[in-house]
Amino acid sequence: MSAATDQAGTTPAGGGTLAAGLTSDQVWRALTKASFAVVSYVTPAGEPRSSGVVYAVSGRRMYVATAADSWKARHIAASGRVAVTVPVRRGGILALLLPIPPATASFHASAIVHPASSLGEGPLPRKLESLLPPERRAACRIIEIRPEGQFRTYGLGVSLRQMRSPAVASGRVSAG
């Protein structure tokens, strides 16, 4: 069986392997435990941009707070599309002694930039609410990120030793 086929011998859309035993729920648990991501988007002129963000998860959606006049708020609102990569820390105490890279979950998503006035209208995760001092709430935007399609994973659901083999450590799992 090649690295590009699953146990049934089929290739998932876009190539890559289907993650054996890894579930969407496990990926969502890893995303919920983490709080840092890199969000990538394009400007209206087609220039690529990426930003490190702190996020919170609620209801299988990610939420990011940003300044109303930030590039993120303007450019993401214009396109409504982002790509996200979340590093997931691995290795425990070993990571202090050895260069163990984080596992990752990456995905494409639709994104909606909400005005600050909508903060009271929906279920803003407490974790994100605690990151927003009351004096900044009126001048911020909330970016709601909805993963679509599949999570592309690396190192989730495998041992640290298995992370050395890209064919074993990488996979795809439905974002649903």
SEPAFI-398803 format. One record per residue (C-alpha): y, z, x; residue in three letters. Coordinates in pm, whole numbers, plus 50000, padded with zeros to 5 digits. Example, Ala and Ser with C-alpha at 12.3 -4.5 7.8 and 13.67 -1.06 7.14 Angstrom:
495505078051230ALA/498945071451367SER/
REM end
This chain:
500005000050000MET/503394990650148SER/506455013150161ALA/508094991149896ALA/505394996449633THR/504475025849415ASP/500965038949358GLN/500425012349094ALA/501474985649345GLY/504764976949177THR/508184974949334THR/510994993549157PRO/514154973849076ALA/516244971149391GLY/513334979349627GLY/512555013249773GLY/509735036049676THR/509215055649361LEU/509295092449456ALA/505775106049421ALA/505865138549227GLY/509665142049233LEU/511205144648887THR/514655139148747SER/514785176348660ASP/514135185649025GLN/516955163049142VAL/519315177948880TRP/518375213048998ARG/519245203149356ALA/522555188149239LEU/523375219649043THR/522735242049345LYS/524905220749574ALA/528685218649532SER/529875191949778PHE/529605154149739ALA/531105122349876VAL/532505100549598VAL/533125063949680SER/535225039649479TYR/537335008449526VAL/541065003649488THR/542394977749244PRO/542894955449553ALA/539164958649633GLY/539564982049932GLU/536725007449969PRO/537585044549970ARG/535555076549979SER/536505112749936SER/534715145549990GLY/534865166149671VAL/533755199649536VAL/532045195749201TYR/530285214248924ALA/527435202548700VAL/527185207148325SER/524965188348081GLY/523725162948340ARG/527245153748431ARG/529315161948737MET/532925173148714TYR/535545170948987VAL/539115184148975ALA/541805164149154THR/545585161249164ALA/547035139148891ALA/548735116549148ASP/545765114249389SER/544125081949496TRP/540935094149333LYS/542575098848995ALA/544385065349003ARG/541665043149148HIS/538715057948963ILE/540615055748633ALA/541255018648703ALA/537615009248766SER/535585036248591GLY/532845032048853ARG/531825053649151VAL/528995058549395ALA/528085094349483VAL/526095109749768THR/525225146649759VAL/523925162650080PRO/521315189250000VAL/520935215450271ARG/517405219450407ARG/515715239750676GLY/516865275350609GLY/517095294650935ILE/515525265551125LEU/518675245151055ALA/520575269651275LEU/518275262351568LEU/517305225751523LEU/519275194851420PRO/517815191551070ILE/519745166350860PRO/520345174150495PRO/518335157750222ALA/520415135149998THR/520645122549643ALA/522755091249590SER/523565072749271PHE/525905049249089HIS/527845063248798ALA/530445057048535SER/533475079348569ALA/536165089948326ILE/539405105948440VAL/540505131648181HIS/544055144948155PRO/544675181548223ALA/545285187447853SER/541595181047784SER/540555211847982LEU/540435232547665GLY/538695205747456GLU/535295204447625GLY/532765226047802PRO/534325227748148LEU/531775243948378PRO/532805279148479ARG/532045270348839LYS/534705243048830LEU/537095264248626GLU/536965290848897SER/538055264749155LEU/541205256848958LEU/543915282948982PRO/545765285848649PRO/548985273048807GLU/547245240148909ARG/545515232948581ARG/548475216148415ALA/548935192348710ALA/545335181448764CYS/542875156248634ARG/539185161748571ILE/536825133748673ILE/533665133148463GLU/530835115448647ILE/527805102748453ARG/524915091148675PRO/523295058448567GLU/520005041748649GLY/518185059148932GLN/518785085749190PHE/518025073349538ARG/516685103049729THR/515915111650087TYR/514105143550183GLY/513885158549834LEU/510425169649731GLY/508955165350080VAL/508375188750374SER/510695189350675LEU/507955172450880ARG/507695144350622GLN/511465138350648MET/510775122250987ARG/509135092950808SER/511625072550604PRO/508795055950412ALA/507605090050287VAL/510965108150261ALA/512875082050059SER/512405073749696GLY/513885066349356ARG/513825087849045VAL/515315080848704SER/518715097348661ALA/517855103748296GLY/
REM end
